[in-house]
Amino acid sequence: MKSAELLKLKEEMDTDNSLPLRAQGINLVFGVGDTNSKVVFIGEAPGRFENELKTPFVGRAGKLLDKILVNIGIPRATVYITNIVKHRPPENRDPLPEEIAVYAPYLKRELEILNAPIIAPLGRFSMNYFLPYAKISKDHGRVFRLSNKLIFPLYHPAAALRSTGVLKDLETDFKKLPELIKNFESLLTKTAPEAKQTTEAKNQISLF
């Protein structure tokens, strides 16, 4: 059922001429993986290798992601991986806010179909879609409750390839994931300390 719904969504995206990054030679890179996974990893946009293979996270950053997942006992095939923007931006530049805004409704529908309790944004662009006021340098590896989901922001693996410090943080944060998957139900019902009801805090209740 989920697979059929996702395929329908993918086909809809493939024919949507309003998507700003559609161009000759640029392929749609839709999400892949276990549609019943408890966790969905979300990057920002495909790169060159992703565009060629039509699969997210298959370049150097993807290989690092695979390695870290294996190290914590969670094979890639048991999770779902996607991006907010599903076409490669020119010259691998960062996606623009207006581009993210156009692709975001499709991501929303993709997540509704999957209905995974844990969302793990990879990098600041993906994180800020869910937590607009968060800072990746401060909030990576923390767990936030947003409605009925747990948001677990992580550094993007590409950043870890450029910095041994970021790599160490990324590996440390990933080690929390098995316990998070095991205990997500209790965390979703956990009463968090009352946060200040500012615009920033309103939807960003940190559980730990």
C-alpha positions as CSV (number, residue, x, y, z in Angstrom):
1,M,0.0,0.0,0.0
2,K,2.7,2.5,1.0
3,S,4.8,1.5,-2.0
4,A,1.9,2.0,-4.4
5,E,1.2,5.5,-2.9
6,L,4.9,6.5,-3.1
7,L,5.1,5.3,-6.7
8,K,2.1,7.4,-7.5
9,L,3.7,10.4,-5.8
10,K,6.9,9.8,-7.7
11,E,5.1,9.7,-11.0
12,E,3.3,12.9,-10.1
13,M,6.6,14.7,-9.4
14,D,8.1,13.3,-12.6
15,T,5.5,15.1,-14.6
16,D,5.3,18.3,-12.6
17,N,6.8,21.0,-14.8
18,S,6.5,23.6,-12.1
19,L,9.4,22.1,-10.2
20,P,12.2,24.7,-10.5
21,L,15.2,22.4,-11.0
22,R,13.9,20.3,-13.8
23,A,16.2,20.4,-16.7
24,Q,17.6,18.2,-19.5
25,G,19.9,15.6,-18.0
26,I,18.6,16.2,-14.5
27,N,16.8,13.1,-13.1
28,L,14.2,12.9,-10.3
29,V,15.9,11.4,-7.3
30,F,13.1,10.0,-5.1
31,G,13.4,8.4,-1.7
32,V,14.4,4.7,-1.3
33,G,14.4,2.1,1.4
34,D,12.2,0.3,3.9
35,T,8.8,2.0,3.8
36,N,8.0,0.5,7.2
37,S,11.2,1.9,8.8
38,K,10.8,3.7,12.1
39,V,13.3,6.3,10.9
40,V,13.5,8.5,7.8
41,F,16.8,10.3,6.9
42,I,16.3,13.5,5.0
43,G,19.1,15.3,3.1
44,E,19.0,18.5,1.2
45,A,19.4,17.6,-2.5
46,P,21.0,15.1,-4.8
47,G,24.5,15.4,-6.1
48,R,26.2,14.2,-9.3
49,F,26.3,10.5,-8.4
50,E,22.7,10.6,-7.1
51,N,21.5,12.2,-10.3
52,E,23.3,9.6,-12.4
53,L,21.9,6.6,-10.4
54,K,18.6,8.2,-9.4
55,T,19.2,7.2,-5.8
56,P,19.9,9.4,-2.8
57,F,23.2,9.2,-0.9
58,V,25.3,7.0,-3.2
59,G,28.4,9.3,-3.5
60,R,31.1,9.7,-0.9
61,A,28.7,11.1,1.7
62,G,26.4,8.2,1.0
63,K,29.2,5.6,1.5
64,L,30.0,7.3,4.8
65,L,26.4,7.1,5.8
66,D,26.3,3.4,5.0
67,K,29.4,2.8,7.0
68,I,28.1,4.6,10.1
69,L,24.8,2.7,9.9
70,V,26.5,-0.6,9.7
71,N,28.7,0.3,12.7
72,I,25.5,0.8,14.8
73,G,23.9,-2.4,13.6
74,I,21.3,-0.8,11.3
75,P,21.8,-1.7,7.6
76,R,20.9,0.9,5.0
77,A,18.2,-1.4,3.6
78,T,16.3,-1.2,6.9
79,V,15.8,2.6,6.8
80,Y,14.3,5.1,4.4
81,I,16.4,7.8,2.8
82,T,15.2,10.9,0.9
83,N,15.9,14.6,0.2
84,I,13.8,17.7,0.5
85,V,14.8,18.8,-3.0
86,K,14.7,15.9,-5.5
87,H,16.5,17.4,-8.5
88,R,20.2,18.2,-8.4
89,P,20.9,22.0,-8.1
90,P,23.4,23.4,-10.7
91,E,27.0,22.7,-9.8
92,N,25.9,21.1,-6.5
93,R,25.1,24.5,-5.0
94,D,22.9,24.7,-1.9
95,P,19.1,24.7,-2.7
96,L,17.6,28.1,-2.5
97,P,14.8,28.9,0.0
98,E,12.3,29.4,-2.8
99,E,13.3,26.0,-4.3
100,I,12.8,24.2,-1.0
101,A,9.4,25.9,-0.7
102,V,8.2,24.4,-4.0
103,Y,9.5,20.8,-3.2
104,A,8.4,20.9,0.4
105,P,4.7,19.9,-0.2
106,Y,5.9,16.7,-1.9
107,L,8.1,15.9,1.1
108,K,5.2,16.5,3.4
109,R,3.1,14.0,1.4
110,E,6.0,11.5,1.3
111,L,6.3,11.6,5.1
112,E,2.6,11.3,5.6
113,I,2.6,8.1,3.5
114,L,5.6,6.7,5.4
115,N,4.3,7.7,8.8
116,A,7.7,7.0,10.5
117,P,7.9,8.2,14.1
118,I,11.5,9.4,13.8
119,I,12.7,12.0,11.3
120,A,16.5,12.4,11.1
121,P,17.4,15.6,9.1
122,L,20.9,15.5,7.7
123,G,22.4,19.0,7.7
124,R,21.0,22.4,8.4
125,F,18.8,22.9,5.3
126,S,16.8,19.7,6.2
127,M,16.9,20.5,9.9
128,N,15.6,24.0,9.5
129,Y,12.6,22.8,7.5
130,F,11.4,21.1,10.7
131,L,13.1,23.3,13.3
132,P,13.5,26.8,11.8
133,Y,15.3,28.3,14.8
134,A,17.7,25.4,15.5
135,K,21.4,25.6,14.9
136,I,23.1,22.5,13.6
137,S,26.3,23.2,15.6
138,K,24.3,23.4,18.8
139,D,21.4,21.0,18.2
140,H,22.9,18.1,16.4
141,G,22.2,14.8,18.3
142,R,19.4,16.3,20.4
143,V,15.9,14.9,20.2
144,F,12.9,17.2,19.6
145,R,9.2,16.4,19.7
146,L,7.3,18.1,16.9
147,S,3.6,17.2,17.0
148,N,3.6,13.4,16.9
149,K,7.1,13.0,15.6
150,L,10.6,12.9,17.0
151,I,13.1,15.1,15.1
152,F,16.7,14.0,15.5
153,P,19.0,16.4,13.6
154,L,22.4,15.2,12.5
155,Y,25.3,16.7,10.6
156,H,25.3,16.0,6.9
157,P,27.8,13.3,6.1
158,A,29.4,15.6,3.5
159,A,30.4,17.9,6.3
160,A,31.9,15.0,8.2
161,L,34.1,14.3,5.1
162,R,35.6,17.8,5.5
163,S,36.2,17.8,9.3
164,T,37.4,15.1,11.6
165,G,35.6,16.9,14.5
166,V,32.3,16.8,12.7
167,L,32.9,13.1,11.8
168,K,33.4,12.3,15.5
169,D,30.3,14.2,16.5
170,L,28.3,12.4,13.7
171,E,29.5,9.0,14.8
172,T,28.7,9.8,18.5
173,D,25.2,11.1,17.6
174,F,24.4,8.0,15.5
175,K,25.1,5.7,18.4
176,K,22.0,7.2,20.1
177,L,19.8,6.0,17.2
178,P,19.2,2.3,18.2
179,E,18.0,3.4,21.7
180,L,15.9,6.1,20.1
181,I,14.2,3.5,17.8
182,K,13.7,1.2,20.8
183,N,12.1,3.9,23.0
184,F,10.3,6.2,20.6
185,E,6.9,5.4,21.9
186,S,7.8,6.4,25.5
187,L,9.6,9.5,24.2
188,L,6.5,10.6,22.2
189,T,4.4,10.5,25.4
190,K,7.1,11.9,27.7
191,T,6.2,15.1,29.4
192,A,8.9,17.5,28.6
193,P,9.8,20.5,30.8
194,E,7.6,23.4,30.0
195,A,9.3,25.5,27.3
196,K,9.0,29.3,27.1
197,Q,6.2,30.0,24.7
198,T,8.2,32.1,22.4
199,T,7.9,31.7,18.6
200,E,11.2,29.9,18.8
201,A,10.4,27.5,21.6
202,K,6.8,26.8,20.7
203,N,7.3,23.8,18.5
204,Q,10.8,22.9,19.5
205,I,10.6,20.9,22.8
206,S,13.9,19.2,23.4
207,L,13.5,15.8,25.2
208,F,17.3,15.4,25.7
